[in-house]
Amino acid sequence: MNQRKRAFCEAYLISGNATDAAREAGYSPRSARSIGQRLLTFDDVREYLEQRNQEISAANTAQMEEVRQFWTATMRDENMKPADRLKASELLAKTYGAFLERLEVDADVKTREAMASMTEEELRTLAQLDGDPWE
């Protein structure tokens, strides 16, 4: 990819506008609209934009370990309100599975056996078997 295409991509990532990005990259203002749209169809440009978007997303999105570190720092910070420290410790504990809900169910479960009253012939017809499949 040449420098002008790369400049277009970087400008496009900032503005989201292909015409403005083409002008910014040094393409002719008169043909910036058509050039910008055409550049977005090039494989190398699309791949570069996708790669850069992934990099930007990764840099701007907290990973779980970073979140845990934040909760730990909040929990240990004695200058924080006790309620905030308690909430941070609760969230941190939940990520480690410390609070598992256990429910005890005491109920009578009734099932209805729909095929219990059917004859063997009716069952074979239903299953479309000509005979015992294990014979």
Solvent accessible surface area in square Angstrom, and as a share of the most:
residue,aa,sasa,rsa
1,M,79,0.35
2,N,87,0.45
3,Q,156,0.70
4,R,115,0.42
5,K,39,0.16
6,R,106,0.39
7,A,45,0.35
8,F,0,0.00
9,C,0,0.00
10,E,55,0.25
11,A,13,0.10
12,Y,54,0.21
13,L,41,0.20
14,I,157,0.79
15,S,61,0.39
16,G,51,0.49
17,N,65,0.33
18,A,6,0.05
19,T,26,0.15
20,D,61,0.31
21,A,1,0.01
22,A,0,0.00
23,R,113,0.41
24,E,137,0.61
25,A,14,0.11
26,G,49,0.47
27,Y,30,0.11
28,S,55,0.35
29,P,99,0.62
30,R,234,0.85
31,S,40,0.26
32,A,0,0.00
33,R,177,0.65
34,S,70,0.45
35,I,27,0.14
36,G,0,0.00
37,Q,97,0.43
38,R,138,0.50
39,L,7,0.03
40,L,39,0.19
41,T,83,0.48
42,F,66,0.28
43,D,90,0.46
44,D,51,0.27
45,V,0,0.00
46,R,124,0.45
47,E,118,0.53
48,Y,35,0.13
49,L,15,0.08
50,E,104,0.46
51,Q,98,0.44
52,R,63,0.23
53,N,79,0.41
54,Q,114,0.51
55,E,76,0.34
56,I,66,0.33
57,S,61,0.39
58,A,65,0.50
59,A,88,0.68
60,N,117,0.60
61,T,77,0.45
62,A,56,0.43
63,Q,111,0.49
64,M,92,0.41
65,E,97,0.43
66,E,97,0.43
67,V,41,0.23
68,R,58,0.21
69,Q,111,0.49
70,F,134,0.56
71,W,44,0.15
72,T,30,0.17
73,A,63,0.48
74,T,16,0.10
75,M,55,0.24
76,R,170,0.62
77,D,53,0.27
78,E,147,0.66
79,N,144,0.74
80,M,73,0.33
81,K,140,0.59
82,P,110,0.69
83,A,70,0.54
84,D,56,0.29
85,R,75,0.27
86,L,128,0.63
87,K,101,0.43
88,A,5,0.04
89,S,31,0.20
90,E,59,0.26
91,L,52,0.26
92,L,22,0.11
93,A,26,0.21
94,K,107,0.45
95,T,42,0.25
96,Y,145,0.55
97,G,36,0.35
98,A,66,0.51
99,F,119,0.50
100,L,117,0.58
101,E,162,0.72
102,R,198,0.72
103,L,156,0.78
104,E,171,0.77
105,V,122,0.70
106,D,143,0.74
107,A,68,0.53
108,D,131,0.68
109,V,129,0.74
110,K,184,0.78
111,T,115,0.67
112,R,215,0.78
113,E,131,0.59
114,A,72,0.56
115,M,109,0.49
116,A,72,0.56
117,S,107,0.69
118,M,61,0.27
119,T,77,0.45
120,E,110,0.49
121,E,134,0.60
122,E,83,0.37
123,L,63,0.32
124,R,70,0.25
125,T,97,0.57
126,L,108,0.54
127,A,59,0.46
128,Q,161,0.72
129,L,76,0.38
130,D,156,0.81
131,G,31,0.30
132,D,52,0.27
133,P,73,0.46
134,W,222,0.78
135,E,176,0.79
